[in-house]
Every structure is written in C-alpha cells, then in structure tokens.
Amino acid sequence: MIAIETKQLKKSYGASPIVKGIDFIVKQEEIFGFLGRNGAGKSTLINMLTGIIQPSSGTYSLLGVKGPNDQVKKRIGVMPDYSILYSSLTAMEHLKYLSALSGKSAGKEWCMEVLTFVGLEAHARKKVAKFSFGMKKKLGIALAIIHDPELVFLDEPTSGLDAESAIQIQKLIRRLRKRGKTIFMTSHNLAEVEKLCTRIAIMKEGKIVKSGTMDELRAFYRSTIKVRIKHSPVPASEQMKLHQWLESAGTDLEVNDPYVTITVKDENRIAEIIRAFQQCRADVLRVEVEEPSLEDIFLDE
C-alpha cells in the first residue's frame, strides 16, 4: 500500500511559487527522510499534506484517500512543536486532552502505555513546565501517536537535543516502524537521516531534485570509488607483476605495505583486484570502500 502520493503538487502565495510541482511516493512502513535547506519549501509541503493549507494545484493522497479529507486525518499523527505545549498540564493531561480533541478519547491505561513507549512513564503526572527539552520532544511523539495513527509526520524530531537524547528518539522512530507505522520525517541531521531512513528525497527551491535509497543516491553521485586494501605479504617474485597490473586497473595508486590504496571507476574492479592478489599468492585481509555520504550528496546540490 502507498502511504503518501503526490502528483504535481504546487503552492504559490500571490506570484511567488513555493512548491513547484512535487511528485513522490512513500510506501507503507517506510521511514522516509525529507531534506532541504531552509526556505526550500519543506514546511509548506508538510502543511499541505496534513491539511493545514490548501494546494494551489495538483493532487495528493494519504493512505489511499485523496486529500484533503477530514476522515483520513484521524489516521495520521503529527508531532507538535514543543512551544505549543501547556506548561501547567502534566504529560498525562496532554494525552487525554489531545486524544479527546481527535475524537478518540484515550483511557488512563492506553495513555500510560504510550508514555512507557516513549520513556516518560515515570513523569506521567509531572507538569510540562518541569520537563527538559528532550522530554518535551518525547512528549511530542507521544501526542503524535496517542490515537494510534498509521502515518506519522515528524518535523525535526531531534533538533536541539544532546547526543544521548537524540539516540533515544532515533530508537523510538525505529520502534514505531516495527509497530507497522509509516514515518515521514524532516531533519537537518544528515547522518541521522542516512542511518534511519529507508528512502530519502532532497528538495531544493520548491522541487525534488533527487530521491531514492542511499545506495541509489550514492550510485547516482559516485563517479569514482576509492578502495583501501589490507593484504598479506606478496611474494617477491610476484610484486612487480601485481604492481603493473594495479597501475592499469585504476588511478592514484599508493602502495604502503601492508596497504594498497587505489581509485577505480567501477565497483566490479574491486572483485578483479581481490582476484589479482589471490593469483599472486597473497590474501586480502580487509577491503575499505570510501563512498559519498549523504552530506556529500546534499552539498553537491
């Protein structure tokens, strides 16, 4: 099943186009990462998908239902900004209040289960005014899932958090996926997106410039591959032959026993290099491949 599908979705304010004809698909039970610099149009897109604003043109569907549709909203969850939380209410009171607004009032037992899921069970009756920033982020996720939605939107779920709190939120996101949820998330933490997301889309100036899995994005952007090989000693009688072959196999050859570093244009060359060492009676002990990171790909746009 397709969780999100857009077709030529556009949004303009007056003569200023913000979202310029977006086409993408998010499959069910994916963690879909949506990237873009500030002003790229990410928030505008999310606001259209969640029904906050209307598109200027184009169409979209959520969970197979053409939007905008009030009924499908009950099947989606949106992580609220921490600034809209009520300082005078407890975590439990927040969940009861928001679930009542959604039309699916949650009982105490379910609220506690959700708070346990996000790691706030010990703070159920603590007022939010006493919450740390990380605790507010966790409560935001709890509020997004209190009505057990199928599709969850998380906008910058770990921004501003320390490393330990960010790791806890990342674990929560993985657990949500294991529960069968589809996650649509934005983040400025490129390493986080690379680690968490099953597929990624990069938005620039209102358009998606590239999308796919990390392997697909790397394949698109990678023109050369830098390979570092650790090997056992090469017999003296084979050293010149191997060196000559390596010089023809790639570029930027560096030999510094027990390591060889070489740049090749095709990953099939890596298998050929391994075979060449074996034919020269040397074992390959380790192969390290330097590939473009999501940061490299993002900055290249």
Residue pairs with C-beta under 8 A, 6 or more apart in sequence:
1 27
1 28
1 63
1 64
2 25
2 26
2 27
2 28
2 61
2 64
3 26
3 27
3 28
3 29
3 30
3 62
3 63
3 150
3 151
3 182
3 184
4 24
4 25
4 26
4 32
4 49
4 60
4 61
4 62
4 151
4 182
4 184
5 24
5 25
5 26
5 60
5 61
6 22
6 23
6 24
6 49
6 58
6 59
6 60
7 23
7 58
7 59
7 60
8 21
8 22
8 23
8 57
8 58
8 59
9 19
9 21
9 22
9 23
9 45
9 48
9 55
9 57
9 58
9 59
9 60
10 17
10 19
10 20
10 21
10 22
10 55
10 56
10 57
10 58
11 17
11 18
11 19
11 41
11 44
11 45
11 48
11 53
11 55
11 56
12 18
12 56
17 206
18 41
18 44
18 206
19 41
19 44
19 45
19 48
19 55
19 206
20 41
20 205
20 206
20 207
21 58
21 207
22 45
22 58
22 203
22 206
22 207
22 208
23 208
24 201
24 208
24 211
26 32
26 182
26 184
26 199
27 182
27 199
28 150
28 182
29 177
29 180
29 181
29 182
30 177
30 182
30 183
30 197
30 198
30 199
31 173
31 174
31 177
31 183
31 185
31 196
31 197
31 198
32 182
32 183
32 184
32 185
32 197
32 198
32 199
32 200
32 201
33 185
33 186
33 187
33 193
33 196
33 197
33 199
33 200
33 201
34 42
34 45
34 46
34 184
34 185
34 186
34 200
34 201
34 203
35 42
35 186
35 187
35 190
35 193
35 200
35 201
35 202
35 203
35 294
35 298
36 42
36 186
36 202
36 203
36 204
37 204
40 203
40 204
40 205
40 206
41 203
41 205
41 206
42 186
42 203
43 155
44 53
45 203
46 153
46 155
46 184
46 186
47 53
48 54
48 55
48 60
49 60
49 62
49 67
49 153
49 184
50 73
50 76
50 78
50 153
51 67
51 68
51 70
51 73
54 68
59 66
59 67
60 66
60 67
61 67
62 69
62 72
62 75
62 76
62 151
63 72
63 75
63 76
63 150
63 151
65 71
65 72
74 102
74 103
74 104
74 147
74 149
75 149
75 150
75 151
76 149
76 150
76 151
76 152
76 153
77 143
77 144
77 145
77 146
77 147
77 149
77 151
77 152
77 153
78 144
78 152
78 153
79 140
79 141
79 143
79 144
79 152
79 153
79 154
79 155
79 157
80 140
80 143
80 144
81 140
81 155
82 133
82 136
82 137
82 139
82 140
85 94
85 128
85 131
85 136
85 139
85 140
86 93
86 94
86 128
87 127
87 128
87 129
88 127
88 128
88 129
89 97
89 127
89 128
90 124
90 125
90 126
90 127
90 128
91 115
91 120
91 123
91 124
91 125
91 126
91 128
91 131
91 139
91 142
92 108
92 111
92 112
92 115
92 124
92 125
94 128
94 139
94 142
94 143
95 106
95 111
95 114
95 115
95 142
95 143
95 146
96 105
96 106
96 111
98 143
98 146
99 105
99 106
99 111
99 146
99 147
102 146
102 147
104 147
106 114
106 146
106 147
110 146
111 124
111 146
112 121
112 124
114 142
114 145
114 146
115 121
115 123
115 124
115 142
117 142
117 145
117 172
117 175
118 138
118 139
118 141
118 142
118 172
119 138
119 168
119 172
120 135
120 138
120 139
120 142
123 131
123 135
128 136
128 139
131 139
133 160
133 161
133 165
134 161
134 162
134 165
134 168
134 169
137 157
137 158
137 161
137 165
137 169
138 168
138 169
138 172
140 157
141 154
141 157
141 169
141 172
141 176
144 152
144 153
144 154
145 152
145 176
145 181
149 181
150 180
150 181
150 182
151 181
151 182
151 184
152 176
152 181
152 182
152 183
152 184
153 184
153 185
154 173
154 183
154 184
154 185
154 186
155 185
155 186
156 186
156 187
156 188
157 169
157 173
157 185
157 187
158 165
158 166
158 169
158 170
158 187
158 189
158 192
159 187
159 188
159 189
161 169
166 189
166 192
170 192
170 195
170 196
173 183
173 185
173 196
174 196
176 183
177 183
185 193
185 196
185 197
187 193
190 293
190 294
190 295
190 298
191 293
191 294
191 295
193 200
193 294
194 200
194 214
194 293
194 294
197 214
198 213
199 211
199 212
199 213
200 211
200 212
200 213
200 214
200 217
200 294
201 208
201 210
201 211
202 208
202 209
202 210
202 211
202 297
202 298
202 301
203 209
204 301
209 301
210 217
210 220
210 297
210 301
212 220
214 294
217 294
217 297
218 291
218 292
218 297
221 292
221 296
221 297
221 300
222 291
222 292
223 265
224 251
224 263
224 264
224 265
225 263
225 264
225 265
225 266
225 267
225 269
225 270
225 289
225 290
225 291
226 252
226 261
226 262
226 263
226 289
226 290
227 250
227 261
227 262
227 263
227 264
227 270
227 273
227 287
227 288
227 289
227 290
228 259
228 260
228 261
228 287
228 288
228 290
229 259
229 260
229 261
229 262
229 273
229 274
229 277
229 284
229 286
229 287
229 288
230 258
230 259
230 284
230 285
230 286
230 287
231 258
231 259
231 260
231 277
231 282
231 283
231 284
231 285
232 258
232 282
232 283
232 285
233 257
233 258
233 282
234 242
234 277
234 280
234 281
234 282
235 280
235 281
235 282
238 280
238 281
238 282
239 280
241 280
242 276
242 277
242 280
242 282
243 255
245 276
246 253
246 255
246 260
246 262
246 273
246 276
247 253
249 262
249 264
249 269
249 272
249 273
249 276
250 262
250 263
250 264
250 265
250 269
250 273
251 262
251 263
251 264
252 261
252 262
252 263
253 260
253 261
253 262
254 260
254 261
254 262
258 285
262 273
264 270
264 273
267 289
270 287
270 289
274 284
274 287
277 283
277 284
278 284
292 300
